Amino acid sequence: AHIVWAFSLMFLFSRRGYWQELIESIVWAHNKLKVVHVTQPRALSIVQRRVVGVTHYLLGGIATTWAFFLARIIAVG
């Protein structure tokens, strides 16, 4: 959950470069391993990137908080 939450910051704060490099690396690996048909990545618009970032940020924050309280309940017992 924390990784998803932290990963969302990349969508919120980064420019196109970091995200595009990640997508191209994933597509290259899929094409090299012949997992899927040959595809071409498309860049997300600024609005789409912000929506993805906010969604991941909110869901990751909720999941991280839930995991913290669950661990606390288990530890206290």
N, C-alpha and C positions, 0 to 999 in steps of 0.2 A: 504494500500500500504506500509506503514511504517513497519507493522508487517511482511509482506512478505520479505521486504528488510532486516530487522533485523534477521528474521528467517534464511535467507540464510547464514548468518555468521556462524551459527551452522554447516552447511554443509561444509563450507570452512575451518573452524579452528578446529573443534572437531575431536576427534578420533571416533572409531566405537561405543564406549559405549553409548554416549548420543543418537545418532541416533537409535541404536538398541533398547534401552529402550523405546523410543517413539513408534517405530514400534510394539514392543511386547505388549505395553500397548493398542494400537489401535486394534491389532489382538485379544487380550484377550477380550476387550470390545465387539467386533463384535461377537466373539464366544459365549460369555456369553449371549448376547441379541439375539443370533441366527439370526443375520442380513444376514450373508453370510454362505456358507459352510465352514467347518473347513479348515483352511489354515495354512501353515507354513511360517513364514517370512524368507526371504533370505537377507543376508547382501549385501550391495552394495560394489562394488570394489572401490578402491581409485579413479580411473579415473571416474567412474560413479558418485561418490559422489562429485568430483570436478565439473563435468559438471552440475549436479543439482544445486550446490551452485552458480556457475557463472551465470547460467540462471536465478535463482531466484534473485540474486544480481542485475543483469542488468535490468530485468523487474521491480523489486521492486524500484530500483533507478529512473527509467523512470516514473513509476506511482506516486511515491512520489513527484518528481519534478513537474509533470503535476498537481497533486492535489494542491501543493503549489501555482503555478501560477494561477490556476483556483480560488482558495480561495482569492488570492490577487486581481484578476480582479473583483470578486464579491464584495469584501470589498471596493475597491476604487470606484467601480460603474460606 
